[in-house]
Amino acid sequence: MHVTVFLNVGLPAVRQHPRIGNRNTEGGMMFNMIRILGEADGIGAIPLLIVLAILILMIASMWKLFTKAGKPGWASIIPIYNVIVMLQIVDRPLWLIILFFIPFVNSIMGILLCYWLAVAFGKGIGYTVGLIFLPFIFYPLLAFSKNTEYTGGA
């Protein structure tokens, strides 16, 4: 793929595209980047669709987990509030939300939250590892499995 980026300095920039020929690329760098991505014959659309599908799956899974635990599903899509509700689901004190704002500590808290969530749904450390490393598989399994029930916080 032939990629050339022009900065818009007030003059129209013309570039040579191998298949399309000369094209006026006036409009600034961001517009040119979008145009170049669009000329990639749709190659960039497949990864975008995969990411979008995983995003929709994760939103649906979290929504279902929250409703399984007796919390409103919409709370799963509100940033920061979803962590507060998750702490309520795993029966932990709400002041722990402060630790999620401290660099490096937030990673440890995320791992602990995965463990507490697994325990709250009757799973063990192996399921926690799955939630951490393959969340797009284990969160839907936790959410949509008929055998998994919310047992309460750890």
C-alpha positions as CSV (number, residue, x, y, z in Angstrom):
1,M,0.0,0.0,0.0
2,H,1.4,3.4,-1.0
3,V,1.1,5.8,1.9
4,T,1.9,9.5,1.7
5,V,0.8,12.0,4.4
6,F,0.6,15.7,3.6
7,L,0.3,18.5,6.1
8,N,-2.2,21.2,5.1
9,V,-0.2,24.4,4.8
10,G,-2.8,26.3,2.8
11,L,-1.9,25.0,-0.6
12,P,-3.6,22.0,-2.2
13,A,-1.3,18.9,-2.1
14,V,-1.4,16.5,-5.0
15,R,-0.1,12.9,-4.6
16,Q,0.3,10.1,-7.1
17,H,-1.7,7.0,-6.2
18,P,-0.6,3.8,-8.0
19,R,-4.2,2.9,-9.2
20,I,-6.2,6.1,-8.9
21,G,-3.7,8.6,-10.3
22,N,-3.4,12.3,-9.2
23,R,-5.9,13.3,-6.6
24,N,-6.3,16.6,-4.8
25,T,-5.7,15.9,-1.0
26,E,-6.6,19.3,0.3
27,G,-8.3,19.1,3.7
28,G,-5.6,18.4,6.2
29,M,-3.7,15.5,7.5
30,M,-6.5,13.7,9.3
31,F,-8.7,13.8,6.2
32,N,-5.9,12.4,4.2
33,M,-5.3,9.6,6.7
34,I,-9.0,8.6,6.5
35,R,-8.9,8.7,2.7
36,I,-5.8,6.5,2.6
37,L,-7.4,4.0,5.0
38,G,-10.4,4.0,2.8
39,E,-8.3,3.2,-0.3
40,A,-7.0,0.0,1.3
41,D,-9.6,-2.1,-0.5
42,G,-11.4,-2.9,2.7
43,I,-8.5,-4.7,4.3
44,G,-8.8,-2.5,7.5
45,A,-12.6,-3.2,7.8
46,I,-12.2,-6.9,8.8
47,P,-10.1,-6.2,12.0
48,L,-12.5,-3.3,12.8
49,L,-15.5,-5.6,12.5
50,I,-13.8,-8.2,14.7
51,V,-13.1,-5.7,17.4
52,L,-16.6,-4.3,17.1
53,A,-18.0,-7.9,17.5
54,I,-15.9,-8.5,20.6
55,L,-16.9,-5.1,22.1
56,I,-20.6,-5.9,21.6
57,L,-20.1,-9.4,23.1
58,M,-18.3,-8.0,26.2
59,I,-20.9,-5.3,26.7
60,A,-23.7,-7.9,26.5
61,S,-21.7,-10.2,28.9
62,M,-21.1,-7.6,31.5
63,W,-24.8,-6.5,31.2
64,K,-25.9,-10.1,31.9
65,L,-23.4,-10.5,34.8
66,F,-24.8,-7.4,36.5
67,T,-28.4,-8.6,36.1
68,K,-27.5,-12.1,37.3
69,A,-26.1,-10.4,40.5
70,G,-29.3,-8.4,40.9
71,K,-27.9,-5.1,39.8
72,P,-29.1,-3.0,36.9
73,G,-27.5,-4.0,33.6
74,W,-27.1,-0.4,32.4
75,A,-24.6,0.2,35.2
76,S,-22.1,-2.0,33.3
77,I,-21.6,0.6,30.6
78,I,-21.1,3.6,32.8
79,P,-17.3,4.2,33.4
80,I,-16.2,4.3,37.1
81,Y,-19.7,3.5,38.3
82,N,-19.4,0.0,36.8
83,V,-16.4,-0.6,39.1
84,I,-18.4,0.7,42.1
85,V,-21.2,-1.7,41.3
86,M,-18.8,-4.5,40.7
87,L,-17.3,-3.9,44.1
88,Q,-20.9,-4.2,45.5
89,I,-21.4,-7.4,43.6
90,V,-18.2,-9.0,45.1
91,D,-19.1,-7.6,48.5
92,R,-16.1,-5.4,49.0
93,P,-15.8,-1.9,50.6
94,L,-16.4,1.0,48.2
95,W,-13.3,2.9,49.3
96,L,-11.3,0.4,47.2
97,I,-12.3,2.4,44.2
98,I,-9.6,4.9,45.1
99,L,-7.0,2.2,44.5
100,F,-8.1,1.9,40.9
101,F,-6.7,5.4,40.3
102,I,-3.2,4.7,41.5
103,P,-0.8,3.5,38.7
104,F,0.4,-0.1,39.1
105,V,-1.9,-0.7,42.0
106,N,-4.9,-0.5,39.6
107,S,-3.5,-3.6,37.8
108,I,-3.3,-5.6,41.0
109,M,-6.8,-4.4,41.9
110,G,-8.1,-5.5,38.5
111,I,-6.6,-9.0,39.0
112,L,-8.2,-9.1,42.5
113,L,-11.5,-8.0,41.2
114,C,-11.4,-10.8,38.6
115,Y,-10.7,-13.3,41.4
116,W,-13.5,-11.9,43.6
117,L,-15.9,-12.0,40.7
118,A,-15.0,-15.6,40.0
119,V,-15.6,-16.6,43.6
120,A,-18.8,-14.6,43.7
121,F,-20.1,-16.8,40.9
122,G,-18.8,-20.1,42.4
123,K,-15.6,-20.4,40.4
124,G,-12.0,-20.8,41.4
125,I,-8.5,-19.6,40.6
126,G,-8.4,-21.3,37.2
127,Y,-11.5,-19.3,36.1
128,T,-9.8,-16.2,37.4
129,V,-6.8,-16.8,35.1
130,G,-9.3,-17.2,32.2
131,L,-11.0,-13.9,33.1
132,I,-7.6,-12.2,33.1
133,F,-6.1,-13.6,29.9
134,L,-9.1,-14.6,27.8
135,P,-11.9,-12.2,28.9
136,F,-13.7,-12.4,25.6
137,I,-14.3,-16.1,26.2
138,F,-14.6,-16.4,30.0
139,Y,-16.9,-13.4,30.7
140,P,-19.5,-14.7,28.2
141,L,-19.2,-18.2,29.7
142,L,-19.8,-16.7,33.2
143,A,-22.7,-14.6,32.0
144,F,-24.6,-16.9,29.7
145,S,-24.0,-20.3,31.4
146,K,-27.1,-21.8,32.8
147,N,-25.0,-23.7,35.4
148,T,-23.4,-20.5,36.8
149,E,-25.3,-18.7,39.5
150,Y,-24.5,-15.7,41.7
151,T,-23.6,-17.0,45.1
152,G,-22.6,-13.7,46.7
153,G,-19.4,-11.9,47.5
154,A,-16.3,-13.7,48.8
